[in-house]
């Protein structure tokens, strides 16, 4: 009985570690070229052009959370008032 309990416990531990490893591998990494550390860019980097806005919107350069919940500098669409 003791052997069965130890086998079940080690199997559950191995499954849990495997699941944790698989979940850790799926954590989103920053896109190439994304500034992760360093000074906050107050303006778009050279060559960065705002996307073409939809009618009634314009783009502003902001440093905050984007729609992927990543804190970085990016263009954000803002409704015209």
Secondary structure, DSSP 8 states (H G I E B T S, - for coil): -HHHHHHHHHHHHHHHHHHHHHHHHTS----TT---SSS--SS--TT-------TTEEEEEEEEE-TTS-EEEEEEEEE--
